[in-house]
Amino acid sequence: MKIAVVGTGYVGLVTATCLAELGHSVIGMDKDEAKIRIILSGRAPFYEPGLDELLASNLKKGHLRFSSDQAEAIRAAEVIFVCVGTPPQEDGSADMSQIEEVARMIAENLNGYKLVVEKSTVPVKTSFWIKRVMSSFKKSEHPFDVASNPEFLREGSGVGDFMSPDRVIIGVETERARDLLVRIYERFKDRIVITNIDTAELVKHASNSFLALKISFINMIADLCERTDADVEMVARGMGLDPRIGGSFLKAGLGYGGSCFPKDVKALAKIGSELGVDMTLLRDVDAINDDRIRIFMEKIRRALWILKGKTVGILGLAFKPETDDIREAPSIKVIRELLKQGAFLRLYDPKAASNMKELFPEDSQAVSYVASPYQAAQDAHILLILTEWEEFRTLDLARVKTLMANPILIDGRNVFDPAAVRALGFEYASIGRK
Ligand code: UGA
């Protein structure tokens, strides 16, 4: 099958590479020529485990090619996956201008039947607008269909999620579109769920919002645990053993970040309100998440009182482990707050430091990036854990303690066992545990 993938961001590049791995002939397209040059060298412009190997091997096999020429990619393909960004706007709604631009471009280059597949996360009813734009801009009478095939990839395990999906949702309104998508995903045919387009669009937004709801729920319970003798890790375990609830996404901490949950919760709340539905529940999910930073800063204040002139070691900058992505990372808000209060920061992350440097450049006194967790602890009055990278779990805490000016550890991700850390002589606080 000849497939074009428009947009080579996280979703687009993983999708293009994995579709090629499934045996299709894929052309990836991005307007950003510099990005295309990096990709053509066989390496992703971001860190994603396993992607570089798959990319290089499919480029070599000739299943996969890339171009910055949109028209060429569109004309070469029968099926076009749209993977461009839909970033949030001030009012919470998704900015759909890139989707509209691609729809116009496809309409202007119709040289035969095309199936346009929405892969980016889009609000329900987007297919209606794509069809409308394409009908008004098309320059020939070739037929086209629009379909929705939302992605459920997690950063850090995107390749595995694509190659062994829990489900493949296909939202279509014609048999032709259904048959094409079923053929593309032939290998996963036991997991295909066929729906209409509005349903498929909503499956995606509802799934992300529900996972975000689980996280805000457990964070609310964590706050309650801190005012009682309960332990949030054990509450989550006890709840999760009920298969109707399930144990995943019940990890209390600094709240959800990344390019999806914060944006999708807001966008679903917005579209729901526009359609006359009371979306208070989702607005509360969002508000609880926002409040995590204030609650965390309060723990720091309780431990140190005054931050001005204090050295703060920070372990973890990425919005979650196994990625270099810092979009909507809780660390950004924590760093901003600490700098506002006059603290000196020693920052460490195994992958995300260079991205963070663009936001908070190195500065001789206030912000320094270090090469190891131990260097972050050096002379620190307090050490904060903001991302639960695996390497932090095996830190030699006794050594960390000898390096610090003050052995205070605030663990925003419940990485350590409180009793063990305190036995080493640390003052220790975490989330929802005594
Ligand atoms: C999320 C979804 O999990 C994917 O299914 C979806 O395809 C993707 O969004 C998307 O829409 O593109 P992702 O943003 O990569 O994937 O990350 P998650 O692993 O879901 O984590 C999101 C945030 O929730 C992270 O900040 C993480 O630290 C936080 N989290 C997650 C918690 O605080 N507690 C948990 O129990 C789980």
Boltz pocket constraint, residues with backbone or C-beta under 6 A from the ligand:
constraints:
  - pocket:
      binder: B
      contacts: [[A, 121], [A, 151], [A, 152], [A, 153], [A, 154], [A, 155], [A, 156], [A, 208], [A, 211], [A, 215], [A, 248], [A, 249], [A, 250], [A, 251], [A, 252], [A, 253], [A, 254], [A, 255], [A, 256], [A, 257], [A, 258], [A, 259], [A, 260], [A, 261], [A, 319], [A, 320]]
      max_distance: 6.0
